[in-house]
Amino acid sequence: MAIEIRRVHISDARDLSKLGLIKGNITNAESELRSFSESSDCKYKVALSDGRIVCLIKIRYSSLAPNADIRLDLISESKDLAGEILRSVLNKCFIRENIHKISIILYGENLYLEKVLQEEGFIQEAVLKDEIETANGFEDAGLFCLLRPEYRGYNFCFVPFPLGVVVVGGGSDMIDRLSLLHYGDTVEDPFARDVALHSGFLDDSGRLLANKDDLYKLDESSGESLPSEVWKAYRELTEYFEKKRSSFTVKVDLKDSTPFQRKVWEALTKISYGNMRSYEDIAKDVAESPSQARKLTRAVGAACSDNPYPVIIPCHRVIGKDGTLVGYAAGLDIKDFLLTHETFSYIIPLNGDNDV
């Protein structure tokens, strides 16, 4: 069942009051919503299922750091949607709003959320004494927290090779970000930089450290905390650089690409390991006629440049007609390394066939 998260509207006051998600009558609900709409550090959102409000979400932002306190109030008959709603909120906060830390206070009526929080990787950071005032006095509460670098729903891995690292981001269904960086580069993506800093991959000036003493190596226990497709990308890219893999099975997100780009990228995946083709060769593969191919060479070059998943979609195997290395966003030195790595490699087979 799809969950939609949106900003609360004043027109939602009637439903929120009727559902008991805001206490008091409609006038009180409208007044509360207006006060929050004028606040810069606190926002109300609603979660909808099949167009119907099932949860009121209160997010209070910290003025000291990119942190947020969250409260989820679900209607009783929709409590089974708590996990899906929480994941949607976490994705918005961590990915779109660059929040570093999320805190949730549990007590009495919302203690049922503890299991949901634990499944998403939250840990109980503290017991807050007499934190909540109730009709019977004051009640202790549990403070649960999750850091963005520890989020299991979406995350990054860093795969080392002699010149730098491959930075891969994504979730359990597919990866949606990949870049090749040199050691000494800064990490521009805010989420990836947050993970790199948390993992100890950056020096005091925020630049990527060299891979000394297997700094970037992850073991199986580390992989269990990553989204499954990101962990798969880490393993397959590591095997590639160890000369144990020549192709990839990791799923990639191409929804924002054009039909022509996808056609070019599909042609790139057909260039076998250790081989090279020219932009003109690829243009012939995707063109409907020789005359059209001559006109498409420049467009093929642009599609290779726009390739969002270098190495996995092997645009490094495309060279100039005269055999020169041209057009690689990560740098011609990395392109040269990848081609040399493949040309002078003997693939050590894994158990089973790794060429899919």
C-alpha positions, 0 to 999 in steps of 0.5 A, spaced: 500 500 500 503 506 497 504 511 502 504 519 501 507 524 505 505 531 504 505 538 508 499 539 512 494 544 510 489 548 514 483 544 510 486 538 514 484 541 520 477 538 520 479 531 519 485 531 524 480 533 529 475 528 527 480 523 527 483 525 534 490 527 531 489 534 534 486 535 540 480 539 541 475 542 536 476 544 528 477 551 531 483 549 535 486 545 530 486 550 525 489 555 530 495 550 532 496 548 524 497 556 523 502 557 529 506 551 526 505 554 519 509 560 521 514 556 525 521 556 522 523 550 526 517 545 526 513 543 521 507 538 521 506 533 515 501 528 514 501 521 511 496 518 507 494 511 505 489 511 499 488 519 499 486 518 506 490 521 512 492 516 517 498 519 521 500 526 523 507 527 523 511 533 527 518 534 525 522 539 530 528 542 527 534 543 531 537 550 531 544 548 533 545 542 528 542 539 522 538 534 527 530 533 528 526 530 533 520 527 530 513 524 533 508 520 529 501 519 531 497 514 527 490 512 527 489 506 531 486 502 525 493 504 521 498 502 526 500 496 522 503 502 517 508 505 522 514 501 519 512 504 512 510 511 514 517 511 518 521 509 512 518 514 508 519 520 513 526 517 514 528 518 506 525 525 506 529 527 512 536 523 510 536 524 503 532 530 501 533 535 507 540 532 509 538 531 516 544 528 520 540 525 526 533 523 528 530 523 535 524 520 537 521 520 544 517 514 546 512 513 552 505 510 554 501 511 548 506 510 542 511 505 546 508 500 540 513 503 535 519 501 539 520 494 535 519 499 528 524 503 530 529 497 532 528 494 525 530 501 522 536 501 526 534 506 532 538 505 538 535 507 545 540 513 547 537 515 554 531 514 559 528 521 560 526 522 567 519 525 568 519 527 561 512 527 559 506 530 563 500 526 563 493 526 567 496 522 573 503 526 573 509 525 570 512 519 566 519 517 564 520 516 556 525 513 552 529 517 547 531 513 541 536 516 535 538 514 528 544 517 525 544 518 517 550 514 516 547 508 520 541 508 516 539 501 513 534 504 508 539 508 504 546 508 504 553 509 501 559 504 500 566 506 498 570 501 494 578 502 493 582 501 487 589 504 486 587 511 484 581 512 488 575 510 490 568 508 487 562 511 491 556 508 491 549 510 493 542 506 493 537 502 497 535 495 497 532 495 490 537 498 486 543 503 486 542 510 484 548 514 485 555 512 483 562 516 482 569 515 481 574 520 486 581 520 486 584 520 493 585 527 496 578 529 492 573 532 496 566 528 497 561 533 494 554 529 495 552 531 502 550 524 504 556 521 502 560 526 505 556 524 512 558 517 511 565 518 509 566 522 515 563 518 520 567 512 517 573 515 518 575 516 510 576 524 510 582 527 513 582 534 517 581 538 511 575 533 508 579 530 503 579 522 501 584 519 505 589 513 501 587 506 502 592 505 508 591 498 512 585 497 508 582 503 511 575 502 506 575 494 507 568 492 509 567 485 512 560 481 512 558 484 519 559 491 516 555 489 510 549 487 514 548 494 516 548 496 508 542 496 504 542 489 500 543 492 493 549 497 496 552 491 499 552 487 493 555 493 489 561 493 494 562 486 493 562 486 485 566 492 485 571 489 489 571 483 485 572 487 479 578 490 482 581 484 485 580 481 477 575 476 479 569 479 476 568 481 469 561 483 469 556 486 474 549 484 476 547 490 481 541 493 479 541 500 477 536 506 476 535 509 469 528 512 470 531 519 469 534 517 462 532 518 455 531 512 450 537 514 446 541 514 452 539 507 454 540 504 447 547 507 448 548 504 455 546 497 453 551 497 447 556 499 452 554 493 456 555 489 450 563 491 449 566 485 452 571 485 458 578 487 456 576 490 449 575 497 446 570 500 441 570 507 438 564 512 439 563 511 431 562 503 432 557 505 438 554 510 433 553 504 428 550 499 433 545 504 435 543 507 428 538 505 423 542 506 417 550 508 416 548 515 414 544 516 421 550 513 424 555 519 422 550 524 425 550 520 431 557 520 433 557 526 437 550 524 441 554 517 443 559 521 446 554 525 450 551 519 452 557 516 454 559 522 458 552 522 462 553 515 464 551 515 471 554 508 473 561 508 470 565 501 471 558 498 471 556 501 465 563 500 461 564 507 458 571 507 459 571 501 454 570 507 448 575 510 445 577 515 439 577 513 432 584 514 432 585 510 438 586 515 443 583 516 450 578 521 450 572 523 454 572 520 461 568 524 467 573 521 472 579 523 469 583 520 463 588 517 468 582 513 471 580 511 464 587 509 462 587 505 469 581 501 468 583 499 461 590 497 463 587 493 469 582 489 464 587 488 458 592 485 462 588 481 467 587 474 467 580 473 471 580 468 476 573 465 476 569 465 482 565 459 484 560 459 479 559 464 473 560 471 474 559 473 467 551 475 467 
